[in-house]
Amino acid sequence: MMKLNPSSITSNSREAGFTIIESLLAVIVVGILIVAIGPVIALSAATRIQARRTEWSTQAARSYLDGLRGGAIAPPPIDGLNNPTDKKAYTDYLTGLPAPASNTLTCNARTQATLAVGDTGSGYCTAPAPGTQSAVYCVDGDNDNTCTAGSMRDFVVQAAGVQKDTGLVDNSERAKRGYLLGIRVYRADGFGDADQLKTQEPAKSFAGGLGDKKAPMLITITEVIGSDTTYQNLQNQYQ
């Protein structure tokens, strides 16, 4: 019968005990490190998501503007100013427009040549409904033929036009003369509750968690040339 050496058993027990303690210490150290760098990792991930959203919103604005200039998308409501003093009167008008209503989003991603209140096939949303000053347009980022408040890829473009008032009533005729276009691009998920959307505060690359969903991702103002635009029209706009 084999005899066990008591000193060998004691030595092995002590070595096993030290191994367990060392493992526990290693687990504790790793846990402390994870807790320490966790917020940094979360911040980095959120910043990347917001940067990607900014890129998508820029593409949404470009897509809308290209469709508008190419005739595939109907012009937004175009208002007329009486006796504007200079171009600043037009930009002040566009920057001062109220934000769209939130807590409602009913959009169809198709496009057609005319815009009418209640039109569900133009790409413009029926809720919020087109108004006399602006309309909101669906840019379907996830390709499901609609914009929904639960989508991270869908964007909603608020668009409005303004020109010198010449007495024209028909919106398409106004568009032919050329106008100044104002665009705000919002995240579709910003329409998912009753909190009011913002107008003048573009979302930063990182602003608390995944950013401020109520702030426009992009704001821009640009000239749109119509089919009947002449140099004299452009000159008269600001006189």
GULO-762882 format. One record per residue (C-alpha): residue number from 1; residue in three letters; x, y, z. Coordinates in nm, 4 decimals, padded with zeros to 6 digits. Example, Ala and Ser with C-alpha at 12.3 -4.5 7.8 and 13.67 -1.06 7.14 Angstrom:
2
+-----+-----+----------+----------+----------+
:   i :  aa :        x :        y :        z :
+-----+-----+----------+----------+----------+
:   1 : Ala :  01.2300 : -00.4500 :  00.7800 :
:   2 : Ser :  01.3670 : -00.1060 :  00.7140 :
+-----+-----+----------+----------+----------+
END
This chain:
239
+-----+-----+----------+----------+----------+
:   i :  aa :        x :        y :        z :
+-----+-----+----------+----------+----------+
:   1 : Met :  00.0000 :  00.0000 :  00.0000 :
:   2 : Met :  00.1306 :  00.3472 : -00.1028 :
:   3 : Lys :  00.1955 :  00.5862 :  00.1818 :
:   4 : Leu :  00.1171 :  00.9572 :  00.1481 :
:   5 : Asn :  00.3708 :  01.2112 :  00.2559 :
:   6 : Pro :  00.1969 :  01.4601 :  00.4911 :
:   7 : Ser :  00.4405 :  01.7386 :  00.3998 :
:   8 : Ser :  00.3548 :  01.6958 :  00.0314 :
:   9 : Ile : -00.0212 :  01.7277 :  00.1027 :
:  10 : Thr :  00.0361 :  02.0466 :  00.3059 :
:  11 : Ser :  00.2543 :  02.1977 :  00.0334 :
:  12 : Asn : -00.0006 :  02.1247 : -00.2420 :
:  13 : Ser : -00.2852 :  02.2659 : -00.0302 :
:  14 : Arg : -00.0950 :  02.5873 :  00.0280 :
:  15 : Glu : -00.0143 :  02.6254 : -00.3445 :
:  16 : Ala : -00.3796 :  02.5632 : -00.4375 :
:  17 : Gly : -00.4922 :  02.8246 : -00.1853 :
:  18 : Phe : -00.2571 :  03.0861 : -00.3254 :
:  19 : Thr : -00.3833 :  03.0105 : -00.6802 :
:  20 : Ile : -00.7451 :  03.0720 : -00.5827 :
:  21 : Ile : -00.6568 :  03.4002 : -00.4102 :
:  22 : Glu : -00.4568 :  03.5144 : -00.7093 :
:  23 : Ser : -00.7484 :  03.4290 : -00.9399 :
:  24 : Leu : -00.9886 :  03.6257 : -00.7237 :
:  25 : Leu : -00.7542 :  03.9233 : -00.7226 :
:  26 : Ala : -00.7258 :  03.9036 : -01.1011 :
:  27 : Val : -01.1057 :  03.8980 : -01.1361 :
:  28 : Ile : -01.1347 :  04.1999 : -00.9062 :
:  29 : Val : -00.8696 :  04.3942 : -01.0996 :
:  30 : Val : -01.0374 :  04.3159 : -01.4327 :
:  31 : Gly : -01.3743 :  04.4212 : -01.2899 :
:  32 : Ile : -01.2308 :  04.7518 : -01.1709 :
:  33 : Leu : -01.0795 :  04.8140 : -01.5146 :
:  34 : Ile : -01.4091 :  04.7363 : -01.6910 :
:  35 : Val : -01.5966 :  04.9744 : -01.4610 :
:  36 : Ala : -01.3342 :  05.2419 : -01.5249 :
:  37 : Ile : -01.3269 :  05.2182 : -01.9060 :
:  38 : Gly : -01.6939 :  05.1263 : -01.9561 :
:  39 : Pro : -01.8152 :  05.4894 : -01.9828 :
:  40 : Val : -01.5362 :  05.5642 : -02.2309 :
:  41 : Ile : -01.6428 :  05.2723 : -02.4498 :
:  42 : Ala : -02.0079 :  05.3800 : -02.4290 :
:  43 : Leu : -01.9129 :  05.7383 : -02.5174 :
:  44 : Ser : -01.7103 :  05.6199 : -02.8149 :
:  45 : Ala : -01.9941 :  05.4018 : -02.9433 :
:  46 : Ala : -02.2506 :  05.6801 : -02.9037 :
:  47 : Thr : -02.0224 :  05.9256 : -03.0840 :
:  48 : Arg : -01.9834 :  05.6853 : -03.3762 :
:  49 : Ile : -02.3610 :  05.6384 : -03.3970 :
:  50 : Gln : -02.4193 :  06.0140 : -03.3961 :
:  51 : Ala : -02.1491 :  06.0668 : -03.6586 :
:  52 : Arg : -02.3179 :  05.8077 : -03.8784 :
:  53 : Arg : -02.6560 :  05.9766 : -03.8244 :
:  54 : Thr : -02.5041 :  06.3093 : -03.9274 :
:  55 : Glu : -02.3775 :  06.1487 : -04.2467 :
:  56 : Trp : -02.7199 :  05.9949 : -04.3171 :
:  57 : Ser : -02.8969 :  06.3262 : -04.2537 :
:  58 : Thr : -02.6653 :  06.4996 : -04.4995 :
:  59 : Gln : -02.7460 :  06.2344 : -04.7581 :
:  60 : Ala : -03.1183 :  06.2814 : -04.6856 :
:  61 : Ala : -03.0946 :  06.6568 : -04.7484 :
:  62 : Arg : -02.8976 :  06.5997 : -05.0683 :
:  63 : Ser : -03.1478 :  06.3380 : -05.1873 :
:  64 : Tyr : -03.4403 :  06.5739 : -05.1290 :
:  65 : Leu : -03.2671 :  06.8666 : -05.2962 :
:  66 : Asp : -03.1618 :  06.6605 : -05.5988 :
:  67 : Gly : -03.5177 :  06.5302 : -05.6418 :
:  68 : Leu : -03.6554 :  06.8813 : -05.6072 :
:  69 : Arg : -03.4211 :  07.0293 : -05.8650 :
:  70 : Gly : -03.4739 :  06.7358 : -06.1002 :
:  71 : Gly : -03.8543 :  06.7594 : -06.0860 :
:  72 : Ala : -03.9081 :  06.4200 : -05.9240 :
:  73 : Ile : -04.0204 :  06.5835 : -05.5990 :
:  74 : Ala : -04.2837 :  06.8545 : -05.5831 :
:  75 : Pro : -04.1734 :  07.1927 : -05.4464 :
:  76 : Pro : -04.2646 :  07.2690 : -05.0856 :
:  77 : Pro : -04.5038 :  07.5532 : -04.9989 :
:  78 : Ile : -04.3520 :  07.8814 : -05.1238 :
:  79 : Asp : -04.4540 :  08.1979 : -04.9442 :
:  80 : Gly : -04.4209 :  08.5517 : -05.0774 :
:  81 : Leu : -04.2741 :  08.8496 : -04.8897 :
:  82 : Asn : -04.4025 :  09.2000 : -04.9503 :
:  83 : Asn : -04.1295 :  09.4583 : -05.0098 :
:  84 : Pro : -03.8307 :  09.2682 : -04.8668 :
:  85 : Thr : -03.5388 :  09.4974 : -04.7937 :
:  86 : Asp : -03.2587 :  09.2500 : -04.8599 :
:  87 : Lys : -03.1758 :  08.8795 : -04.8602 :
:  88 : Lys : -03.1647 :  08.8730 : -04.4800 :
:  89 : Ala : -03.5425 :  08.9188 : -04.4763 :
:  90 : Tyr : -03.5749 :  08.5855 : -04.6568 :
:  91 : Thr : -03.3279 :  08.4001 : -04.4359 :
:  92 : Asp : -03.4920 :  08.5433 : -04.1237 :
:  93 : Tyr : -03.8260 :  08.4156 : -04.2506 :
:  94 : Leu : -03.6906 :  08.0630 : -04.3070 :
:  95 : Thr : -03.4969 :  08.0386 : -03.9796 :
:  96 : Gly : -03.7978 :  08.1700 : -03.7881 :
:  97 : Leu : -04.0405 :  07.9041 : -03.9113 :
:  98 : Pro : -04.1871 :  07.6881 : -03.6333 :
:  99 : Ala : -04.0802 :  07.3255 : -03.6048 :
: 100 : Pro : -04.3174 :  07.0528 : -03.7252 :
: 101 : Ala : -04.5674 :  06.9059 : -03.4815 :
: 102 : Ser : -04.4429 :  06.5957 : -03.2998 :
: 103 : Asn : -04.6219 :  06.2859 : -03.1656 :
: 104 : Thr : -04.7503 :  06.2082 : -03.5144 :
: 105 : Leu : -04.5831 :  06.0763 : -03.8284 :
: 106 : Thr : -04.7714 :  05.9413 : -04.1297 :
: 107 : Cys : -04.5620 :  05.9363 : -04.4442 :
: 108 : Asn : -04.5372 :  05.7600 : -04.7762 :
: 109 : Ala : -04.2009 :  05.7453 : -04.9487 :
: 110 : Arg : -04.3243 :  05.7712 : -05.3093 :
: 111 : Thr : -04.2835 :  06.0896 : -05.5126 :
: 112 : Gln : -04.4954 :  06.2583 : -05.7765 :
: 113 : Ala : -04.5182 :  06.5932 : -05.9513 :
: 114 : Thr : -04.7677 :  06.7814 : -05.7352 :
: 115 : Leu : -04.8172 :  06.8538 : -05.3675 :
: 116 : Ala : -05.1643 :  06.8836 : -05.2217 :
: 117 : Val : -05.2918 :  06.8779 : -04.8656 :
: 118 : Gly : -05.3952 :  06.5211 : -04.7859 :
: 119 : Asp : -05.1880 :  06.3745 : -05.0691 :
: 120 : Thr : -05.0475 :  06.0383 : -04.9535 :
: 121 : Gly : -04.8487 :  05.9603 : -05.2682 :
: 122 : Ser : -04.6143 :  06.2556 : -05.2981 :
: 123 : Gly : -04.3558 :  06.1614 : -05.0391 :
: 124 : Tyr : -04.4717 :  06.4492 : -04.8208 :
: 125 : Cys : -04.6173 :  06.3450 : -04.4870 :
: 126 : Thr : -04.9882 :  06.3762 : -04.4211 :
: 127 : Ala : -04.9161 :  06.3980 : -04.0485 :
: 128 : Pro : -04.7734 :  06.6465 : -03.9755 :
: 129 : Ala : -04.9858 :  06.7826 : -04.2606 :
: 130 : Pro : -04.8508 :  07.0233 : -04.5240 :
: 131 : Gly : -04.9230 :  07.3829 : -04.4275 :
: 132 : Thr : -04.9107 :  07.7187 : -04.5981 :
: 133 : Gln : -04.5492 :  07.7731 : -04.4919 :
: 134 : Ser : -04.3801 :  07.4353 : -04.4899 :
: 135 : Ala : -04.4192 :  07.0613 : -04.5406 :
: 136 : Val : -04.2275 :  06.7595 : -04.4179 :
: 137 : Tyr : -04.0901 :  06.4998 : -04.6553 :
: 138 : Cys : -04.0048 :  06.1343 : -04.5881 :
: 139 : Val : -03.6555 :  06.0097 : -04.6732 :
: 140 : Asp : -03.6906 :  05.6330 : -04.6345 :
: 141 : Gly : -03.3520 :  05.5172 : -04.5080 :
: 142 : Asp : -03.4513 :  05.1580 : -04.4306 :
: 143 : Asn : -03.6373 :  05.1064 : -04.7635 :
: 144 : Asp : -03.9744 :  04.9978 : -04.6283 :
: 145 : Asn : -04.1661 :  05.2629 : -04.8283 :
: 146 : Thr : -04.2573 :  05.4728 : -04.5260 :
: 147 : Cys : -04.1077 :  05.6744 : -04.2430 :
: 148 : Thr : -04.1792 :  05.5549 : -03.8906 :
: 149 : Ala : -04.0975 :  05.7058 : -03.5539 :
: 150 : Gly : -03.9287 :  05.3824 : -03.4474 :
: 151 : Ser : -03.6697 :  05.3797 : -03.7271 :
: 152 : Met : -03.3080 :  05.4839 : -03.6797 :
: 153 : Arg : -03.2497 :  05.5167 : -04.0555 :
: 154 : Asp : -03.5544 :  05.7225 : -04.1564 :
: 155 : Phe : -03.5253 :  06.1007 : -04.1708 :
: 156 : Val : -03.7863 :  06.3718 : -04.2105 :
: 157 : Val : -03.7041 :  06.6853 : -04.4094 :
: 158 : Gln : -03.8916 :  07.0017 : -04.3203 :
: 159 : Ala : -03.8842 :  07.2203 : -04.6314 :
: 160 : Ala : -04.0113 :  07.5719 : -04.7008 :
: 161 : Gly : -03.9657 :  07.8197 : -04.9821 :
: 162 : Val : -03.9868 :  08.1983 : -04.9946 :
: 163 : Gln : -03.9663 :  08.4592 : -05.2710 :
: 164 : Lys : -04.0740 :  08.8156 : -05.3390 :
: 165 : Asp : -04.4526 :  08.8371 : -05.3538 :
: 166 : Thr : -04.5630 :  08.8873 : -05.7143 :
: 167 : Gly : -04.9274 :  08.8004 : -05.6729 :
: 168 : Leu : -04.8908 :  08.4429 : -05.7984 :
: 169 : Val : -05.1185 :  08.2024 : -05.6124 :
: 170 : Asp : -05.0326 :  07.8667 : -05.7698 :
: 171 : Asn : -04.7398 :  07.7061 : -05.5885 :
: 172 : Ser : -04.6010 :  07.5395 : -05.9004 :
: 173 : Glu : -04.5973 :  07.8744 : -06.0826 :
: 174 : Arg : -04.4125 :  08.0323 : -05.7936 :
: 175 : Ala : -04.1585 :  07.7498 : -05.8084 :
: 176 : Lys : -04.0887 :  07.8208 : -06.1745 :
: 177 : Arg : -03.9663 :  08.1709 : -06.0883 :
: 178 : Gly : -03.7086 :  08.0418 : -05.8412 :
: 179 : Tyr : -03.7042 :  08.0755 : -05.4643 :
: 180 : Leu : -03.4963 :  08.0521 : -05.1503 :
: 181 : Leu : -03.5290 :  07.7098 : -04.9896 :
: 182 : Gly : -03.4905 :  07.6332 : -04.6202 :
: 183 : Ile : -03.4300 :  07.2751 : -04.5024 :
: 184 : Arg : -03.4209 :  07.1164 : -04.1590 :
: 185 : Val : -03.3517 :  06.7442 : -04.1305 :
: 186 : Tyr : -03.4947 :  06.5636 : -03.8283 :
: 187 : Arg : -03.4572 :  06.2096 : -03.7020 :
: 188 : Ala : -03.7807 :  06.0160 : -03.7517 :
: 189 : Asp : -03.7658 :  05.8910 : -03.3927 :
: 190 : Gly : -03.7988 :  06.2517 : -03.2767 :
: 191 : Phe : -04.1674 :  06.2344 : -03.3743 :
: 192 : Gly : -04.2427 :  05.9494 : -03.1351 :
: 193 : Asp : -04.3669 :  06.1563 : -02.8394 :
: 194 : Ala : -04.5394 :  06.4839 : -02.7632 :
: 195 : Asp : -04.2253 :  06.6819 : -02.6709 :
: 196 : Gln : -04.1840 :  06.9749 : -02.9094 :
: 197 : Leu : -03.9183 :  06.9546 : -03.1793 :
: 198 : Lys : -03.6457 :  07.2194 : -03.1788 :
: 199 : Thr : -03.5583 :  07.4659 : -03.4547 :
: 200 : Gln : -03.2246 :  07.6363 : -03.4003 :
: 201 : Glu : -03.0050 :  07.3810 : -03.2275 :
: 202 : Pro : -02.8420 :  07.1288 : -03.4625 :
: 203 : Ala : -02.7578 :  06.8038 : -03.2829 :
: 204 : Lys : -02.3927 :  06.7698 : -03.1852 :
: 205 : Ser : -02.1853 :  06.4582 : -03.2585 :
: 206 : Phe : -02.2459 :  06.3555 : -02.8979 :
: 207 : Ala : -02.4999 :  06.5123 : -02.6659 :
: 208 : Gly : -02.5969 :  06.2859 : -02.3808 :
: 209 : Gly : -02.6492 :  05.9208 : -02.4653 :
: 210 : Leu : -02.7465 :  05.8925 : -02.8301 :
: 211 : Gly : -02.7947 :  06.2639 : -02.8895 :
: 212 : Asp : -03.0900 :  06.5013 : -02.8803 :
: 213 : Lys : -03.3541 :  06.3420 : -03.1001 :
: 214 : Lys : -03.5631 :  06.6607 : -03.0923 :
: 215 : Ala : -03.2959 :  06.8807 : -03.2486 :
: 216 : Pro : -03.2491 :  06.9032 : -03.6260 :
: 217 : Met : -02.9514 :  06.7070 : -03.7502 :
: 218 : Leu : -02.8902 :  06.9585 : -04.0282 :
: 219 : Ile : -03.0075 :  07.3091 : -04.1215 :
: 220 : Thr : -02.9369 :  07.4684 : -04.4584 :
: 221 : Ile : -03.0662 :  07.7445 : -04.6864 :
: 222 : Thr : -03.0051 :  07.7452 : -05.0618 :
: 223 : Glu : -03.1297 :  07.8970 : -05.3864 :
: 224 : Val : -03.3512 :  07.6902 : -05.6160 :
: 225 : Ile : -03.3651 :  07.7924 : -05.9813 :
: 226 : Gly : -03.6957 :  07.7283 : -06.1598 :
: 227 : Ser : -03.7732 :  07.6686 : -06.5262 :
: 228 : Asp : -03.8793 :  08.0323 : -06.5759 :
: 229 : Thr : -03.6078 :  08.1898 : -06.3641 :
: 230 : Thr : -03.4380 :  08.4856 : -06.5282 :
: 231 : Tyr : -03.1558 :  08.7086 : -06.4197 :
: 232 : Gln : -03.4107 :  08.9859 : -06.3742 :
: 233 : Asn : -03.6152 :  08.7641 : -06.1414 :
: 234 : Leu : -03.3139 :  08.6964 : -05.9229 :
: 235 : Gln : -03.2213 :  09.0639 : -05.9240 :
: 236 : Asn : -03.5726 :  09.1688 : -05.8274 :
: 237 : Gln : -03.5921 :  08.9221 : -05.5408 :
: 238 : Tyr : -03.3976 :  09.1481 : -05.3086 :
: 239 : Gln : -03.5192 :  09.4925 : -05.4212 :
+-----+-----+----------+----------+----------+
END
